[in-house]
Each structure stands twice: as C-alpha cells, then as structure tokens.
Amino acid sequence: MKLNFPCEKEVLANCLFETINACACVFFFLCHMFKACRFQSVSQLIVEALFVEALGLLVVVRQVSTYL
C-alpha cells in the first residue's frame, strides 16, 4: 500500500493510534472492574495503561515510517 499524500499518512497514523488506545482503555477498564488481573490500585492501573499507550505509539510510528 503506497500513500501519495501526507494527509493520508497522518490520518492512518491517527487511526492506528486511536485504535490501539481504545483497545487498551477497554481492556484495562474491564480488568479493573472485574478484578481479574494483578492490579491492586488505580495508580498501578494508570501506570500500566500509560506504558501500553507508549508501546502503541511506538508501533504506530514504526508502521507509518515504512510508508515515508
């Protein structure tokens, strides 16, 4: 897939990032609500969510850089 316009690259990057972010938010919300994971406090949950979001951003940057 070859993208011709810079705006298409930005839209793709934003879409991928938002998808990863949404999935992480849903996972951690369900995990916290049902207490089915190792998190014991909200602060641990927030730190882990930020870590996953940072990893997601790295994945998006790597994917988009292949099209540049």
Secondary structure, 3 states (H helix, E strand, C coil): CCCCCHHHHHHHHHHHHHHHHHHHHHHHHHHHHHCCCCCCCHHHHHHHHHHHHHHHHHHHHHHHHCCC
